[in-house]
């Protein structure tokens, strides 16, 4: 059987990381929001599954940007029904 393909190795998939509890609290406080106000990403997303994120985790997504150099996005992992 061949090598298992990793979604995160693809050039078009930006870097994803799970925030720690402290980092999540700092983020919410910084923007004055609660976690339900964050954009969502489903727990069945291939990257979410690969990095073993769980429902309730907040992901930090770093995308390369031609104008900003790097753009950072945040997503709350929610259950896909």
C-alpha positions in Angstrom: 0.0 0.0 0.0 1.3 3.5 -0.9 2.1 6.5 1.3 -1.0 8.0 2.9 -1.8 11.4 1.4 -1.8 14.3 3.9 -4.2 17.2 3.0 -2.0 19.7 4.8 0.9 18.9 2.4 -1.0 20.4 -0.5 0.3 23.8 -1.7 -3.2 25.3 -1.7 -4.0 24.3 1.9 -3.0 27.0 4.4 -1.4 26.4 7.7 -4.0 25.5 10.4 -3.3 25.3 14.2 -5.5 24.7 17.2 -5.4 27.6 19.7 -4.7 26.8 23.4 -7.4 27.7 25.9 -5.4 30.8 26.9 -4.9 31.8 23.3 -8.6 31.4 22.6 -9.6 33.5 25.6 -7.1 36.3 24.6 -8.6 36.3 21.0 -12.2 36.6 22.2 -11.2 39.3 24.7 -9.2 41.2 22.1 -12.2 41.4 19.7 -14.8 41.6 22.5 -16.8 38.7 21.2 -17.9 35.2 22.3 -16.8 32.1 20.5 -20.3 31.6 18.8 -19.6 34.8 16.9 -16.5 33.4 15.1 -16.8 32.0 11.6 -17.4 28.3 11.6 -15.6 25.2 10.2 -17.2 21.7 10.3 -15.6 18.9 12.3 -15.8 16.8 9.1 -13.5 19.1 7.2 -10.5 17.1 6.0 -7.9 19.5 7.6 -9.9 19.5 10.9 -9.8 15.7 10.9 -6.1 15.5 10.0 -5.0 17.9 12.8 -7.4 16.1 15.2 -9.2 19.3 16.2 -12.4 18.9 18.2 -15.8 20.6 18.4 -15.3 23.8 20.4 -11.7 24.3 19.3 -10.7 27.5 17.6 -8.3 27.3 14.6 -5.8 29.9 13.5 -5.4 29.8 9.8 -2.5 31.5 8.1 -2.8 32.3 4.4 -0.2 33.8 2.2 -1.3 37.2 0.8 0.2 39.1 -2.0 -0.7 42.4 -0.4 -0.4 41.7 3.4 2.3 39.0 3.2 0.3 36.8 5.6 -3.4 37.0 6.5 -4.7 35.3 9.7 -8.2 33.9 10.0 -9.9 32.2 12.9 -12.6 29.5 12.8 -14.7 27.7 15.5 -15.0 24.0 14.9 -18.6 23.0 15.0 -20.4 19.7 14.5 -21.7 19.0 11.0 -25.3 17.8 11.4 
